[in-house]
Amino acid sequence: MADPSTYRPAVGSIPETPGVYRFRDPNGRVIYVGKAKSLRQRLNSYFADVAGLHPRTRQMVTTAASVEWTVVGTEVEALQLEYNWIKEFDPRFNVRYRDDKSYPSLAVTVNEEFPRLQVMRGPKKKGVRYFGPYAHAWAIRETLDTLTRVFPARTCSNGVFKRAGQIGRPCLLGYIGKCAAPCVERVSAEEHRQIVDDFCDFMAGRTDSMTKRLEREMAEAAEAMEYEKAARLRDDLGALKRAMEKQAVVLGDGTDADVVAFAQDELEAAVQVFHVRGGRVRGQRGWVIDKVEEVSTGQLVEQFLLQVYGGVDEQTGVGEAGEAVPREVLVPELPEDADVYVELLEELRGGRVSLRVPQRGDKRSLMETVERNAKEAFARHRVKRASDLTARSLALSELQEALELPDAPLRIECIDISHVQGTNVVASMVVFEDGLAKKSDYRRFAVANGTDDTAAMAEVVRRRFARHLKDEADRKDEQGVAAEEGRPRRFAYPPNLLVVDGGAPQVAAAARSLDELGVVDVAVCGLAKRMEEVWLPGESDPVILPRTSEALYLLQRVRDEAHRFAITYHRQKRSTSMLVSLLDDVPGLGEARRKALMKQFGSLKRLRAATVEELMAVPGIGRRTAEAVQAAIAEPAGTPEGGEPGETVLAPQGPAEQGAPRPGSGDAAEIGRVAS
């Protein structure tokens, strides 16, 4: 590991002008490329105290052995040079775009003498114009089948095209009118290219001029009594309209725009972009990118603009990523130097480009749709990665090695605490076996004595493992053993590894509870969310797992699942407490009637929506009581819509309710069980 001070440039030697810099490793390979408005200010930030740097930035500067820079005249030039160097050197520490799946696209080989329409997957090639991508290859073939009636361009392979020319006979598509048959010279190369150009114009959204032209030609043919030609043009027009109807209109003003959204965690981000042309969604594309250093949403937007639109081909107007620069780019957050990026996009497009964040109306609604798609794509990516048996096995072996465990942690339990300023303190425990969630073993806790995270963590760990010790003692008793099978209940199994959500204080609290109970065969670690550091009991420094580590990814999934489960329970408790407090002062409403109301309606939202007659349908509730209930729970004036907590199922209060732990109890038998 190199010391950054050994290759730090001399004081005052770094210029204050815009430029691009490169970090190289001891072998001379470029490992990071960046641009800066002021090279001196930016580079000095890398040579500050290493301990204060983000872990991934720290890894980069300690891996590097030298830094160099190139001065340019403007920030736009810096952006262009940064893009070229990233493409040339493929630095390992730069954000990398990779497709989250291989989406098929409709490709037009405009670089050939007789361009071909075809389905293409994989990386984009120069000299090929792409439309899409589509969700399925059959959708492209269906589109081609419809449009080749109007635009009879070549769709055959080079081998079929050459063979047809040799025998002087076209293929079936040439006979049925879905190919102009340039292979047998029915049309010249110029005429065929015109057909292809018209097809590209139609796919690019310039549909109005095409339909008007066909309508005009159809009317002229009918007037000249060329009825067969008019009928053919009528059918062509119908085919175009059917193709247009398949693309839903999302922006009524006919906007050409790309709408971009992100879903991310500390290590990765999913990017989704909808290509809107002529007001219609013409394609959708997604990537999953590695976040090598801590980046904001604005910085992700910078990388998107640079890598997706960079390197635009002068002939096709399409970038190396296969995307043309539209008139408008809608993003969730503007980059820091938005004007510079607008200038770059305008230079690439050769016209005006708007870069903005939609605030209201149809464009804001479309942005929300793209954001939902990004979240779903990110969830699919995580599930796909989690379901990979090889990745799970690697994660467990990496955890064993990194934490120096005697065996691979086949059963992992994670505990998370949730509260609002010390009120309604609850905890969750989730279980992963063989790297997969086992929801039947999830538990939730109502915490009575813990007013902060460490005290609550100590209490929950003590209660969970008191239950474990009790089950061990009762192993031979029929309460702890299934009589017919001789197997202990599932909750009796101890974990190989206990993960807590938090840093050194939470880990120390958990370890202290285990020591008090005499549990010595369970390893403990904590995952601190801010830096994704792994803390071990009694250690002054955390364990830093590599960014690409499957072990870190598994710990993140376990921690995030525990957090989700705890938040859900906390919201339920908070909503229940709110409803109970609202009903406390209603005259004539005792505990039994309150429970009946909660059982009947399930949530405060449903109870507020109920009419007096619906309230009276609950046993024991009369009209006067129903009206008093409505008055007590009425939403205060001025409360914004949606201000209530989310719809949650409310459980009646009381010790007999299964799955609801009683506050203050240390007995492990009172741990609530939640079915999957």
C-alpha positions in Angstrom: 0.0 0.0 0.0 1.6 3.2 -1.2 1.8 6.4 0.9 0.2 9.3 -1.1 2.7 11.7 0.4 5.5 10.0 -1.5 4.2 11.1 -4.9 2.4 14.3 -4.0 3.3 17.1 -6.4 5.4 20.0 -5.1 3.6 22.9 -3.5 2.6 25.4 -6.1 3.4 23.2 -9.0 -0.2 22.3 -9.8 -1.9 24.9 -12.0 -5.2 26.5 -11.1 -6.6 26.2 -14.6 -9.1 23.6 -15.9 -7.7 20.2 -16.9 -7.8 16.4 -16.7 -5.7 14.3 -14.3 -4.6 10.7 -14.3 -3.6 8.5 -11.4 -1.2 5.6 -12.3 -0.3 2.5 -10.3 3.3 1.3 -9.8 3.2 -0.6 -13.2 2.2 2.6 -15.0 -1.4 1.6 -15.7 -4.0 4.4 -15.5 -6.4 3.5 -12.6 -8.4 6.8 -12.4 -9.2 9.7 -14.7 -10.9 12.9 -13.5 -11.5 16.4 -14.7 -11.5 19.6 -12.6 -12.3 23.3 -13.0 -9.3 24.0 -10.8 -6.6 21.3 -10.9 -4.8 22.6 -7.8 -7.9 22.6 -5.7 -9.1 19.2 -6.9 -5.8 17.3 -6.6 -5.0 18.8 -3.2 -8.2 17.2 -1.9 -6.7 13.7 -2.6 -3.6 14.4 -0.6 -5.3 15.4 2.6 -5.3 13.2 5.7 -5.8 9.7 4.4 -7.9 8.7 7.4 -10.5 11.4 6.5 -11.0 10.2 2.9 -13.9 8.0 1.8 -12.8 4.4 2.0 -12.9 3.9 -1.8 -11.0 7.1 -2.5 -8.5 6.0 0.1 -8.1 2.7 -1.7 -7.5 4.6 -5.0 -4.8 7.0 -3.7 -3.0 4.2 -1.8 -3.0 2.0 -4.9 -1.6 4.8 -7.1 2.1 5.6 -7.4 2.0 8.8 -9.4 -0.4 11.5 -10.7 -0.1 13.6 -13.9 -2.4 16.2 -15.5 -3.1 18.0 -18.8 -4.1 21.6 -18.9 -7.0 22.6 -21.3 -8.6 25.9 -22.2 -12.2 25.3 -21.1 -14.3 23.0 -19.0 -15.9 21.6 -22.1 -12.5 20.6 -23.4 -11.8 19.0 -20.1 -15.0 16.9 -20.3 -14.2 15.8 -23.9 -10.6 14.8 -22.9 -11.9 13.0 -19.8 -14.3 11.0 -21.9 -11.6 10.0 -24.4 -9.2 8.9 -21.7 -11.8 6.8 -19.9 -12.5 5.1 -23.2 -8.8 4.6 -24.0 -7.6 3.4 -20.6 -10.7 1.9 -19.0 -9.6 2.9 -15.5 -10.6 0.5 -12.8 -11.6 3.2 -10.3 -13.9 5.1 -12.6 -17.7 4.6 -12.7 -18.4 1.9 -15.3 -21.6 1.5 -17.2 -22.6 -2.0 -18.0 -26.0 -3.2 -19.2 -28.2 -4.8 -16.5 -29.3 -7.2 -19.2 -28.7 -7.7 -23.0 -31.7 -5.8 -24.4 -32.4 -6.3 -28.1 -32.5 -3.3 -30.4 -33.6 -2.7 -33.9 -30.5 -1.9 -35.8 -29.9 -0.3 -39.3 -26.5 -0.9 -40.8 -26.2 2.5 -42.4 -22.5 1.9 -43.1 -23.2 -0.7 -45.7 -24.0 -0.1 -49.4 -27.3 -1.8 -49.0 -28.3 -1.1 -45.3 -30.0 -4.0 -43.5 -32.7 -3.9 -40.8 -32.0 -6.5 -38.1 -32.2 -7.4 -34.4 -29.0 -6.7 -32.5 -27.8 -7.3 -28.9 -24.6 -6.5 -27.0 -22.4 -3.5 -27.3 -23.1 -0.8 -29.9 -21.1 -0.6 -33.0 -20.0 2.5 -35.0 -21.8 2.9 -38.3 -25.0 1.3 -37.1 -28.1 3.2 -36.1 -30.1 1.7 -33.2 -33.8 2.1 -32.2 -35.1 0.8 -28.9 -34.1 -1.2 -27.0 -37.1 -3.4 -26.7 -38.1 -5.7 -23.9 -38.3 -8.7 -26.3 -36.9 -9.7 -29.6 -40.4 -10.7 -30.9 -41.5 -7.1 -30.4 -38.9 -6.0 -32.9 -39.8 -8.7 -35.4 -43.5 -7.7 -35.1 -42.6 -4.0 -35.7 -40.5 -5.0 -38.7 -43.2 -7.2 -40.1 -45.6 -4.3 -40.0 -43.3 -1.6 -41.3 -41.6 -3.5 -44.2 -44.9 -3.4 -45.9 -44.4 0.4 -46.2 -40.6 0.5 -46.1 -39.5 -2.6 -48.1 -35.9 -2.5 -46.9 -33.5 -5.5 -46.9 -33.7 -7.7 -43.7 -31.7 -10.7 -45.0 -28.2 -11.8 -44.0 -25.2 -11.1 -46.2 -25.0 -14.7 -47.2 -28.7 -14.8 -48.4 -28.3 -11.5 -50.1 -25.2 -12.7 -52.0 -26.7 -16.0 -53.0 -29.9 -14.3 -54.3 -27.8 -12.0 -56.5 -25.9 -15.0 -57.9 -29.0 -17.0 -58.9 -30.9 -13.9 -60.0 -34.0 -14.7 -57.9 -35.0 -12.9 -54.8 -36.2 -14.6 -51.6 -39.9 -14.9 -50.5 -40.0 -11.4 -49.0 -39.1 -10.0 -52.4 -42.0 -11.8 -54.0 -44.6 -10.7 -51.5 -43.6 -7.1 -51.6 -41.9 -6.8 -48.2 -38.4 -6.3 -49.7 -37.5 -4.0 -52.6 -35.1 -6.8 -53.7 -31.9 -4.7 -54.3 -30.1 -8.1 -54.5 -31.5 -8.6 -58.1 -31.4 -4.8 -58.9 -35.1 -4.2 -58.8 -34.0 -0.9 -57.1 -30.7 0.8 -57.2 -28.5 1.4 -54.2 -29.6 5.1 -54.0 -33.3 4.1 -54.1 -32.9 1.4 -51.4 -31.0 3.9 -49.2 -33.9 6.4 -49.6 -36.3 3.6 -48.4 -34.0 3.1 -45.4 -33.8 6.8 -44.7 -37.6 7.0 -44.7 -37.7 4.1 -42.3 -35.2 5.8 -39.9 -37.2 9.1 -40.1 -40.3 7.2 -39.1 -38.7 5.4 -36.2 -37.1 8.6 -35.0 -40.5 10.1 -34.5 -41.0 12.1 -37.8 -44.3 10.3 -38.4 -46.6 13.2 -39.4 -44.8 14.1 -42.6 -44.8 10.4 -43.6 -48.6 9.9 -43.0 -49.4 13.2 -44.8 -47.3 12.2 -47.8 -49.1 8.8 -48.0 -52.5 10.5 -47.7 -51.6 12.9 -50.4 -50.4 10.1 -52.8 -53.5 8.0 -52.0 -55.8 10.9 -52.9 -53.8 11.6 -56.1 -54.0 7.9 -57.1 -57.7 7.8 -56.5 -58.3 11.0 -58.5 -56.3 9.5 -61.4 -58.5 6.4 -61.1 -55.4 4.2 -60.2 -57.5 2.3 -57.6 -55.1 -0.5 -57.0 -52.3 1.9 -56.2 -54.7 3.9 -53.9 -55.7 0.7 -52.2 -52.1 -0.3 -51.6 -51.3 3.1 -50.2 -54.4 2.9 -48.0 -53.1 -0.4 -46.6 -49.7 1.1 -46.1 -51.2 4.0 -44.2 -53.1 1.6 -42.0 -49.9 -0.3 -41.2 -48.2 2.9 -40.2 -51.1 3.9 -37.9 -51.1 0.5 -36.3 -47.4 0.8 -35.6 -47.9 4.3 -34.2 -50.7 3.1 -31.9 -48.3 0.7 -30.2 -46.3 3.6 -28.9 -48.3 5.3 -26.1 -48.4 9.1 -26.2 -46.8 10.3 -22.9 -46.1 13.9 -23.7 -48.8 15.7 -25.6 -46.5 18.5 -26.9 -44.5 16.0 -29.1 -41.3 16.5 -27.1 -38.1 14.7 -28.0 -36.5 13.9 -24.6 -34.6 11.4 -22.6 -35.9 10.8 -19.1 -33.2 9.5 -16.7 -33.6 8.1 -13.1 -31.4 6.3 -10.6 -31.8 3.7 -7.8 -28.7 3.2 -5.7 -27.0 2.0 -2.6 -23.4 2.5 -1.4 -21.8 0.2 -3.9 -23.9 0.2 -7.0 -26.6 2.1 -8.9 -29.2 1.2 -11.4 -29.8 3.7 -14.3 -33.0 3.7 -16.4 -33.6 6.0 -19.3 -36.8 6.3 -21.4 -36.3 7.6 -24.9 -39.3 9.8 -25.9 -39.5 10.9 -29.5 -42.5 12.8 -30.9 -44.2 12.5 -27.5 -44.0 8.7 -27.5 -41.8 6.3 -25.6 -39.7 4.8 -28.4 -37.3 2.8 -26.2 -36.0 2.0 -22.8 -32.6 1.2 -21.6 -30.9 0.2 -18.3 -27.5 -0.1 -16.8 -26.1 -1.2 -13.5 -22.9 0.7 -12.5 -20.2 0.2 -9.9 -19.7 3.2 -7.5 -16.0 3.1 -6.8 -16.0 6.3 -4.8 -18.8 8.1 -3.0 -20.8 10.0 -5.6 -24.0 12.0 -5.4 -26.9 11.8 -7.7 -25.7 14.9 -9.5 -22.3 13.2 -10.1 -24.1 10.1 -11.4 -25.9 12.4 -13.9 -22.5 13.8 -15.0 -21.2 10.3 -15.7 -24.4 9.5 -17.6 -24.2 12.5 -19.8 -20.5 12.0 -20.5 -20.6 8.2 -21.2 -23.9 7.8 -22.9 -23.8 10.8 -25.2 -20.1 11.1 -25.6 -18.3 10.4 -28.9 -21.2 11.3 -31.2 -20.6 10.1 -34.7 -20.7 13.0 -37.2 -22.6 11.0 -39.9 -25.3 9.3 -37.7 -25.4 11.8 -34.8 -25.3 8.8 -32.4 -22.9 8.3 -29.5 -20.8 5.3 -28.9 -23.4 4.1 -26.4 -25.9 4.2 -29.3 -27.9 7.2 -28.1 -28.4 10.4 -30.0 -28.5 13.7 -28.0 -32.2 14.8 -27.8 -33.5 18.3 -27.5 -34.3 17.8 -23.8 -32.7 15.7 -21.1 -34.8 15.3 -17.9 -32.8 14.2 -14.8 -33.5 13.8 -11.1 -30.8 16.3 -10.1 -28.7 18.8 -12.0 -24.9 18.3 -11.9 -22.8 20.9 -10.2 -21.5 22.5 -13.5 -24.8 22.1 -15.4 -24.0 24.9 -17.9 -20.8 23.2 -18.9 -22.7 20.0 -19.7 -25.4 21.8 -21.6 -22.7 23.5 -23.7 -21.1 20.0 -24.4 -24.4 18.5 -25.3 -25.3 21.4 -27.6 -21.9 21.0 -29.3 -22.5 17.3 -29.8 -26.0 17.7 -31.1 -25.4 20.8 -33.2 -28.4 22.6 -31.7 -30.1 23.7 -28.5 -30.4 21.2 -25.6 -32.3 21.7 -22.4 -31.1 19.9 -19.2 -33.5 20.3 -16.3 -35.3 18.6 -13.4 -39.1 18.3 -14.1 -41.2 19.8 -11.3 -44.8 19.2 -12.3 -47.1 18.0 -15.0 -46.7 15.1 -17.4 -43.0 15.3 -17.4 -42.8 15.0 -13.6 -45.2 12.0 -13.8 -43.1 10.4 -16.5 -40.0 10.9 -14.3 -41.7 9.1 -11.4 -42.5 6.2 -13.7 -38.8 6.0 -14.8 -37.8 6.1 -11.1 -40.1 3.1 -10.4 -38.5 1.2 -13.2 -35.0 2.0 -11.9 -36.0 0.7 -8.5 -37.5 -2.5 -9.9 -34.4 -3.0 -12.1 -32.1 -2.6 -9.1 -34.2 -5.0 -7.1 -34.1 -7.6 -9.9 -30.3 -7.1 -10.1 -29.9 -7.7 -6.4 -32.2 -10.7 -6.4 -30.4 -12.2 -9.4 -27.1 -11.7 -7.7 -28.4 -13.1 -4.4 -29.8 -16.3 -6.1 -26.5 -17.2 -7.7 -25.3 -20.3 -5.8 -21.7 -19.6 -6.7 -21.9 -16.0 -5.5 -23.5 -17.1 -2.2 -20.8 -19.7 -1.6 -18.1 -17.2 -2.3 -19.7 -14.7 0.0 -19.8 -17.1 2.9 -16.2 -18.2 2.4 -15.1 -14.6 2.1 -16.9 -13.8 5.4 -15.2 -16.7 7.1 -11.8 -15.5 6.0 -12.3 -11.8 6.6 -13.8 -12.3 10.1 -11.5 -15.2 11.0 -14.4 -17.5 11.8 -13.8 -21.3 12.4 -16.5 -22.2 10.0 -18.5 -20.6 7.2 -21.5 -18.7 8.7 -24.3 -20.8 7.3 -26.8 -19.2 9.6 -26.6 -15.4 10.0 -28.9 -13.3 12.2 -29.1 -9.6 12.1 -30.7 -7.2 14.6 -31.8 -3.6 13.9 -33.3 -1.0 16.2 -35.9 1.5 15.1 -37.4 4.4 17.0 -38.1 8.2 16.8 -36.2 10.1 19.5 -36.5 7.2 22.0 -40.3 6.6 21.5 -41.9 3.4 20.3 -38.6 1.6 20.4 -38.8 -1.7 18.5 -36.3 -4.1 17.1 -36.2 -6.7 14.3 -34.3 -9.9 13.8 -33.9 -11.4 10.4 -32.3 -14.8 9.5 -30.3 -15.8 6.5 -29.4 -19.4 5.9 -27.0 -20.4 3.2 -27.1 -16.8 2.0 -30.9 -16.7 1.5 -33.5 -15.0 3.7 -35.5 -17.4 5.9 -38.6 -15.4 6.6 -40.3 -18.0 8.8 -37.6 -17.4 11.4 -37.9 -13.6 11.5 -38.8 -12.1 14.9 -39.7 -8.7 16.2 -39.3 -7.1 19.6 -41.0 -4.4 21.6 -38.2 -2.7 23.6 -39.2 -1.3 27.0 -36.0 -0.5 28.8 -33.7 0.7 25.9 -33.9 4.5 25.4 -31.0 4.5 22.9 -29.6 2.2 20.3 -26.9 0.6 22.5 -29.2 -0.1 25.5 -31.9 -1.4 23.2 -29.4 -3.6 21.3 -28.2 -5.1 24.6 -31.7 -5.9 25.7 -32.7 -7.5 22.4 -29.6 -9.7 22.2 -30.1 -10.7 25.9 -33.7 -11.7 25.2 -32.9 -13.6 22.0 -30.1 -15.7 23.5 -31.9 -16.2 26.8 -34.5 -18.0 24.6 -31.7 -20.0 23.0 -30.2 -21.1 26.3 -33.7 -22.0 27.6 -34.3 -24.2 24.5 -30.9 -25.9 25.0 -31.9 -26.7 28.6 -35.3 -28.1 27.5 -34.0 -30.0 24.5 -35.1 -33.3 26.0 -38.5 -31.9 27.0 -41.4 -32.3 24.6 -41.9 -28.6 24.6 -38.5 -28.2 22.9 -38.5 -31.4 20.9 -40.8 -32.6 18.2 -41.8 -35.9 19.7 -42.2 -37.8 16.5 -39.0 -36.4 14.9 -36.7 -35.6 17.7 -35.8 -32.2 16.2 -35.6 -28.9 18.1 -37.8 -26.0 17.2 -36.4 -23.7 14.5 -35.8 -20.8 16.8 -33.6 -23.0 19.0 -30.9 -22.9 16.4 -28.1 -20.4 17.3 -26.5 -18.4 14.5 -22.9 -18.8 13.4 -22.7 -15.0 13.0 -24.7 -12.3 14.7 -24.8 -9.0 12.7 -25.9 -5.7 14.3 -26.8 -2.6 12.4 -24.3 -0.1 13.7 -20.7 0.6 14.6 -18.4 -0.1 17.6 -20.9 1.0 20.4 -23.6 -1.4 19.1 -21.2 -4.2 18.7 -19.8 -3.7 22.2 -23.4 -3.8 23.6 -24.2 -7.0 21.8 -20.9 -8.7 22.8 -21.5 -7.6 26.5 -24.9 -9.3 26.6 -23.5 -12.5 25.1 -20.7 -12.5 27.7 -23.3 -12.0 30.5 -25.2 -15.0 29.3 -22.0 -17.1 28.8 -22.6 -17.6 25.1 -19.2 -18.1 23.5 -19.9 -19.9 20.3 -21.5 -17.0 18.4 -19.4 -14.5 16.4 -20.5 -10.9 16.4 -19.9 -8.1 14.0 -21.5 -4.7 13.1 -22.0 -3.0 9.7 -21.8 0.8 9.9 -24.0 2.3 7.2 -22.1 5.5 6.6 -18.8 3.9 5.5 -19.9 0.3 5.1 -17.2 -0.7 7.7 -17.3 -4.0 9.5 -16.7 -3.7 13.3 -15.6 -6.5 15.5 -15.8 -6.6 19.4 -12.7 -5.1 21.1 -11.1 -3.9 17.9 -10.1 -0.2 17.5 -10.1 -0.3 13.7 -12.8 -1.7 11.4 -12.4 -4.4 8.8 -12.6 -2.9 5.3 -14.0 -5.4 2.8 -13.2 -4.8 -0.9 -15.8 -2.9 -2.9 -16.5 -5.9 -5.1 -16.6 -8.4 -2.3 -19.5 -10.8 -2.3 -19.2 -10.9 1.5 -19.9 -7.2 1.8 -22.8 -7.5 -0.5 -24.3 -10.3 1.6 -23.8 -8.2 4.8 -25.6 -5.3 3.1 -28.5 -7.4 2.1 -28.9 -8.8 5.6 -28.6 -5.4 7.2 -31.1 -3.8 4.7 -33.6 -6.5 5.3 -33.4 -6.1 9.0 -33.9 -2.3 8.6 -36.9 -2.8 6.4 -38.5 -5.3 8.8 -37.8 -3.0 11.8 -39.3 0.1 10.1 -42.4 -1.8 9.2 -43.0 -2.9 12.8 -42.2 0.6 14.1 -44.8 2.2 11.8 -47.3 -0.3 13.0 -46.6 0.4 16.6 -46.7 4.2 16.0 -50.0 4.0 14.2 -51.5 1.8 16.9 -50.3 4.1 19.6 -51.8 7.1 17.7 -55.2 5.4 17.4 -55.3 4.2 21.0 -54.5 7.7 22.2 -57.2 9.2 20.0 -59.8 6.8 21.3 -58.9 7.1 25.0 -61.1 10.1 25.7 -64.2 8.9 23.7 -67.1 8.7 26.2 -68.6 5.2 26.5 -65.7 3.5 24.6 -63.9 1.0 26.8 -61.1 -1.3 26.1 -63.2 -4.1 24.6 -64.9 -1.7 22.2 -61.6 -0.2 21.2 -60.3 -3.7 20.4 -63.4 -4.4 18.4 -63.0 -1.3 16.3 -59.3 -2.0 15.6 -60.1 -5.6 14.7 -62.9 -4.5 12.3 -61.1 -1.7 10.5 -57.4 -2.5 11.0 -56.0 1.0 10.5 -56.5 4.6 11.4 -56.9 5.4 7.7 -59.8 2.9 7.3 -61.4 4.0 10.5 -61.4 7.6 9.4 -63.0 6.6 6.1 -65.8 4.7 7.8 -69.3 6.1 8.0 -71.4 6.3 11.1 -73.5 3.3 9.9 -70.3 1.3 9.4 -69.1 2.1 12.9 -72.5 1.2 14.3 -72.1 -2.3 12.7 -69.4 -3.1 15.3 -71.0 -4.9 18.3 -71.5 -2.5 21.2 -71.2 0.8 19.2 -74.3 3.0 19.1 -75.0 6.1 17.1 -73.9 8.5 19.8 -70.6 6.5 20.4 -70.0 6.3 16.6 -70.4 10.0 16.2 -68.0 10.6 19.1 -65.5 8.3 17.5 -65.7 10.2 14.3 -65.2 13.5 16.0 -62.2 12.1 18.0 -60.3 10.7 15.0 -61.2 13.5 12.5 -58.2 14.6 10.5 -57.0 18.1 11.7 -57.7 20.9 9.3 -54.7 21.7 7.1 -53.2 18.2 7.3 -51.8 17.5 3.8 -53.1 14.5 1.9 -50.9 11.5 2.5 -49.7 12.9 5.8 -50.9 9.8 7.6 -48.6 6.8 8.2 -48.9 4.1 5.5 -51.7 1.6 5.6 -50.7 -0.8 8.3 -52.5 -3.7 10.0 -53.3 -2.9 13.6 -53.1 -5.6 16.2 -55.3 -5.4 19.4 -53.2 -4.6 22.5 -52.8 -7.2 25.1 -50.5 -10.0 26.2 -52.6 -12.7 24.5 -52.0 -11.4 21.0 -49.7 -13.8 19.2 -46.7 -12.2 17.5 -46.8 -9.0 19.5 -44.1 -9.0 22.2 -45.1 -7.6 25.6 -43.1 -4.5 26.6 -40.6 -4.9 29.3 -40.5 -8.7 29.3 -37.1 -10.4 29.4 -38.6 -13.9 29.0 -37.5 -15.3 25.7 -40.9 -17.0 25.3 -42.4 -13.5 24.7 -40.6 -13.0 21.4 -43.2 -12.5 18.7 -43.2 -14.8 15.7 -44.0 -13.4 12.3 -44.9 -15.8 9.5 -43.4 -15.3 6.1 
